[in-house]
Amino acid sequence: MKPSKKFLPKLYMALILVFFYLPIAYTVIFSFNSGRSLTRFDGFSLRWYEKMFSDANMMNAIFYTIVIALLATAISTVVGTIAAIGLSNSKKLVRGAMEQVNNLPLTNPDIVTAIGLLMFFSALGVRKGFLTMLLAHIMFCIPYVMLSVMPKLRSLDPNLADAALDLGATPWQALIKVIVPQIMPGIVSGALVAFTMSFDDFVISYFVTGNGVNNISILVYTMSKRVNPSINALSTLIVVLITFVLILINVVPIIKERREKRRAAAAMLEENGSK
């Protein structure tokens, strides 16, 4: 292969990475800018971080964003996992129909979903606020959890639960100790996607929220109408948080796997020594 043919794919990949990460790097760098300019770096400063932490509206938005994202993730993960397990044991016709229904919120435009939820809550006379935003987030997070869990359930041996029941396990024990550990990667993936979608949502949140309840996306939208470098500080903290979570999720399984290998090796050596 000619050197040019080897070089072009690497150049293409480098350009893609620059396209993805240059705006993020730009935001992080200018979050430490001492001036208000978003194009000229005047010097290193923590001014905008101090302003961010002293801004009550921004702190409230961060609080509501994190609380709603955590609650929506926890509830949607449990509900979505149970629904996926139930569908896996249903008839093929019912399972196929419900999977198509589950895909509707994923393909439906956010603006249509937002207007539908707005009309639904208005028809019920529910006051818009924390509860309506939480319910809306749970609603659009559940399909993502089910979409992540279903492939793991399809890969399981269908006789696994029956074998556990034959060995004396109760249905609850078979679910918790046999089925759930086997599909845990899908559950974790679904929970991460649900958290990300809830944390990042703007359109639906904007339509279903009430006075005094804003998330980060709505706050950034209102602040974007005027130059406020505190947005850079807030965005940097979010990037750091997400990076930390991703590193933690990828490192913890590796550490756990190494410990299990060490225990297995120690047990094998102890068994060989006893012989």
C-alpha positions in Angstrom: 0.0 0.0 0.0 1.3 3.5 -0.9 2.2 5.9 2.0 -0.5 8.3 0.8 -3.2 5.7 1.2 -2.0 5.0 4.7 -1.8 8.7 5.6 -5.3 9.7 4.3 -7.4 7.6 6.8 -5.3 8.9 9.7 -5.7 12.5 8.5 -9.4 11.9 8.1 -9.7 10.6 11.6 -7.6 13.4 13.0 -9.9 16.0 11.3 -13.0 14.3 12.8 -11.5 14.4 16.3 -10.6 18.0 15.9 -14.1 18.8 14.6 -15.6 17.0 17.7 -13.3 18.2 20.5 -12.0 21.6 19.4 -15.3 23.4 20.5 -15.1 21.7 23.8 -11.4 22.6 24.3 -12.3 26.2 23.3 -15.0 26.4 25.9 -12.7 25.0 28.6 -9.9 27.4 27.8 -12.1 30.5 27.8 -13.8 29.5 31.0 -10.6 30.6 32.7 -10.5 34.0 30.8 -10.2 37.0 33.0 -12.2 39.2 30.5 -15.6 39.0 29.1 -14.4 38.4 25.5 -15.3 35.1 24.0 -12.7 35.5 21.2 -9.6 37.1 23.0 -7.9 35.5 26.0 -6.9 38.3 28.4 -5.4 36.2 31.1 -6.0 33.3 33.5 -8.7 33.8 36.2 -11.3 31.9 38.2 -13.6 34.9 38.0 -16.4 33.2 36.1 -16.4 30.1 38.4 -16.8 32.4 41.4 -19.6 34.2 39.6 -21.2 30.9 38.7 -21.2 29.6 42.3 -22.5 32.9 43.7 -25.4 33.0 41.2 -28.5 31.6 42.9 -30.4 31.0 39.6 -27.5 28.9 38.2 -27.1 26.9 41.4 -30.9 26.2 41.4 -30.7 25.1 37.8 -27.8 22.7 38.5 -29.7 21.3 41.5 -32.9 20.7 39.6 -31.0 19.2 36.6 -29.1 16.7 38.8 -32.0 15.8 41.0 -34.4 15.2 38.1 -31.8 13.4 36.1 -31.0 11.0 39.0 -34.7 10.4 39.8 -35.7 9.9 36.2 -32.8 7.6 35.6 -33.5 5.4 38.7 -37.2 5.1 38.0 -37.0 4.6 34.3 -34.2 2.0 34.7 -36.3 0.0 37.1 -39.5 0.3 35.1 -37.8 -0.2 31.8 -36.0 -3.3 32.9 -39.1 -4.9 34.4 -41.0 -4.1 31.2 -38.3 -5.5 29.0 -38.2 -8.7 31.1 -42.0 -9.0 30.9 -41.9 -8.5 27.1 -39.2 -11.1 26.7 -41.6 -13.7 28.1 -44.6 -12.6 26.1 -45.9 -14.0 22.8 -44.1 -13.0 19.7 -47.0 -11.0 18.3 -47.4 -9.0 21.5 -43.7 -8.5 21.9 -43.4 -7.2 18.3 -46.3 -4.8 18.7 -45.0 -3.4 22.0 -41.5 -3.0 20.6 -42.9 -0.8 17.8 -44.9 1.2 20.4 -41.7 1.6 22.4 -39.8 2.9 19.4 -42.4 5.7 18.8 -41.0 8.1 21.4 -37.5 7.6 19.9 -38.5 8.5 16.4 -41.1 11.1 17.3 -39.8 14.7 17.1 -39.2 16.3 20.5 -41.4 19.2 19.7 -44.4 17.0 19.0 -43.8 15.1 22.3 -43.4 18.3 24.2 -46.6 19.8 22.8 -48.5 16.5 23.5 -47.3 16.5 27.1 -48.1 20.1 27.5 -51.7 19.5 26.3 -52.0 16.3 28.5 -50.9 18.1 31.7 -53.2 21.1 30.9 -56.2 18.8 30.3 -55.6 17.1 33.6 -55.2 20.4 35.4 -51.8 19.6 36.7 -49.7 22.6 37.7 -46.5 22.7 35.7 -43.3 22.5 37.7 -41.0 19.9 39.2 -43.5 17.0 39.1 -44.4 17.5 35.4 -40.8 17.8 34.4 -39.9 14.6 36.3 -42.8 12.7 34.8 -41.9 13.9 31.3 -38.3 12.8 31.7 -39.3 9.4 33.0 -41.6 9.0 30.0 -38.9 9.6 27.4 -36.2 7.8 29.3 -38.0 4.4 29.6 -37.8 3.5 25.9 -34.0 4.0 25.9 -33.6 1.7 28.9 -35.8 -1.0 27.2 -33.9 -0.6 24.0 -30.6 -1.3 25.8 -31.9 -4.2 27.9 -33.9 -6.1 25.2 -30.8 -7.3 23.2 -29.2 -8.7 26.4 -32.4 -10.6 27.2 -32.5 -12.1 23.7 -29.0 -13.4 24.2 -29.9 -15.3 27.4 -30.7 -19.0 27.5 -34.5 -19.2 27.7 -34.2 -22.1 30.2 -32.0 -20.2 32.6 -34.9 -19.0 34.8 -36.5 -22.4 34.8 -33.3 -24.0 35.8 -33.0 -21.7 38.8 -36.6 -22.5 39.8 -35.9 -26.2 39.5 -32.9 -25.8 41.9 -35.2 -24.3 44.6 -35.0 -20.6 43.9 -38.1 -18.4 44.3 -39.2 -16.3 41.3 -37.8 -13.2 43.0 -34.5 -14.9 43.6 -34.3 -16.2 40.1 -34.9 -12.6 38.8 -32.4 -10.9 41.2 -29.7 -13.5 41.4 -29.8 -15.1 37.9 -31.5 -12.9 35.3 -30.4 -9.4 36.5 -26.7 -10.1 36.8 -26.7 -11.6 33.2 -28.3 -8.4 31.8 -26.4 -5.9 34.0 -24.3 -4.4 31.2 -27.5 -3.6 29.3 -29.1 -2.1 32.4 -26.0 0.1 33.0 -26.0 1.2 29.4 -29.7 2.1 29.5 -29.2 4.0 32.8 -26.3 6.0 31.3 -28.3 6.9 28.2 -31.3 7.8 30.3 -29.2 10.1 32.5 -27.6 11.7 29.5 -30.9 12.3 27.8 -32.5 13.7 31.0 -29.5 15.9 31.8 -29.3 17.3 28.2 -33.0 17.7 27.4 -34.2 21.2 26.5 -37.3 21.1 24.2 -39.5 18.9 26.3 -38.3 20.5 29.6 -39.1 24.0 28.3 -42.7 23.1 27.5 -43.5 21.2 30.8 -41.7 23.3 33.4 -43.2 26.0 35.6 -42.1 29.1 37.3 -38.9 28.7 39.4 -38.0 25.2 38.0 -35.4 25.4 35.3 -32.7 22.9 34.3 -29.3 23.8 32.8 -30.5 23.6 29.2 -33.2 26.2 29.8 -30.8 28.4 31.8 -28.2 28.3 29.1 -30.8 29.2 26.5 -31.9 32.2 28.5 -28.3 33.3 29.1 -27.3 32.9 25.4 -29.2 36.0 24.5 -26.5 38.0 26.2 -22.8 37.4 26.5 -22.1 35.7 29.8 -18.8 33.8 30.1 -20.3 31.9 33.2 -21.8 29.6 30.6 -18.2 28.4 29.8 -17.5 27.7 33.4 -20.8 25.7 33.7 -20.1 23.8 30.5 -16.5 23.0 31.7 -17.9 21.5 35.0 -20.3 19.4 33.0 -17.5 18.1 30.8 -15.4 17.3 33.8 -18.3 15.5 35.5 -19.1 13.4 32.4 -15.5 12.6 31.8 -15.1 11.4 35.5 -18.2 9.2 35.3 -17.0 7.6 32.0 -13.6 6.9 33.4 -15.1 5.5 36.6 -17.5 3.2 34.6 -14.7 1.9 32.4 -12.0 1.5 35.2 -14.2 -0.1 37.9 -15.0 -3.2 35.8 -11.3 -3.6 34.8 -10.3 -3.5 38.5 -13.0 -5.9 39.5 -12.0 -8.3 36.7 -8.3 -8.2 37.8 -9.3 -8.9 41.4 -11.4 -11.9 40.4 -8.5 -13.2 38.3 -6.1 -12.8 41.3 -8.6 -14.6 43.6 -9.0 -17.4 41.0 -5.2 -17.7 40.7 -4.7 -17.7 44.4 -7.4 -20.3 44.9 -5.8 -22.5 42.2 -2.4 -22.2 43.8 -3.9 -23.0 47.2 -5.6 -26.1 45.7 -2.4 -27.3 44.0 -0.5 -26.7 47.2 -2.9 -28.8 49.2 -2.5 -31.7 46.8 
